Amino acid sequence: AKEAKLQLEAKKVLNGKALEAGQFEFELKEDGKVLHTVSNDANGKIQFPELTFTKEETRTFTISEKAGDVAGVEYDPNAYEVTVVVKDNGQGQLVATPDTKNITFTNVYKAKPAKATITATKVLNGKALEADKYEFELKEGTKVVGTAKNKADGTVTFEDITYTEAGVHTYTLTEKEGTEGGVTYDKTSHEVKVEVTDNGQGQLEAKVTDNNPTITNTY
């Protein structure tokens, strides 16, 4: 009977980021010995070179992904076993049949969170400023995402605002009106934007614009 040929294939999926050709490597092994190493194409196809079978037999192979160092990527740790049964079809031809055809390796890309600090400067005209005398709110839409009070030097700080996804956030920073006698409160709403981007190396980065507005009260 004529020899049989078989190409084993698998599929590569990358969640959270566009897949690139040649980005990940895969090994075809038999009895622990690496027979072939290939990489994925841009569509996620993994295709090993042809295997040749010259007799009726049953052979077992394993397909696994080589752990790499692409930043932010969690690799698929699974090793998939494929049993190939080679039979003579009685018509002068060997036929090799794998017991599975739908092997998928799934990796996940997740950039590490970014943090931002939004600040304001408190000014009180006509009287000495005291620590914790005035309270401030940071809102995104109608949702309050942070509150803070001033320090004696006038600094107001909303610390360690954490972002887990890329995107643009628009905040309004306002002073909560109080009841201190003789004080006219600043009712101005200040807009602060934070643009969160993925640097492509497994890390989100946060850029703050229009930060540190001045909020002035008068006694």
Buried (B, 14 or more C-beta within 10 A) or exposed (E): BEEBEBEBBBBBEBEBBEBEEEBBBBBBBBEEEEBBEBBBBEEBEBBBEEBEBEEEEEBEBBBBBEEEEBEBBEBBEEEBEBEBBBBBEEEEEBBBEBEEEEBEBBBBBBBEEBEBEBBBBBEBEEEEBEEEBBBBBBBBEEEEBBEBBBBEEBBBBBEEBEBEEBEEBEBBBBBEBEEBEEBEBBEEEBEBEBBBBBBEEBBBBBEBEBBBBEBBBEE
